[in-house]
Amino acid sequence: MAKYDDIKTASDDQLTTQLGELKREAFNLRFQAATGQLEKPARVKEVRRTIARIKTAQAQRARAAK
């Protein structure tokens, strides 16, 4: 799980790439949960929260740029 300090220091391109990877992972985890193959249920929560942290950092940067 990415710490918020790591997210704050990452570049915009890195955050966009990481966000795409996490969204893809979230999709795969939802699919695994639906088919009953999910091994780590807690990973779903971690991924969702990391996505939220990245989106929050991006929104703060966008507000600061205005």
Steps between C-alpha positions, in 0.01 A plus 500: 500500500635839404555748778367851451853643526603284203198619306573867577857473369410308183469683169168547320596242238593245764170555681303461178681175419455366852132595497446307177671193642297516819172537312589195293584309820171610660312369197681166522432477874129567447492230235677255732257582780203438271634161395601400853875491426608794717795402720555828689173683566683778685686590180176639355481757780869589467470559126187713536662718764821542302296605196324757720833629632634548147183675383513729805862592430419571135205721598713693748766558234236618254361747755848627585580555131204737455 
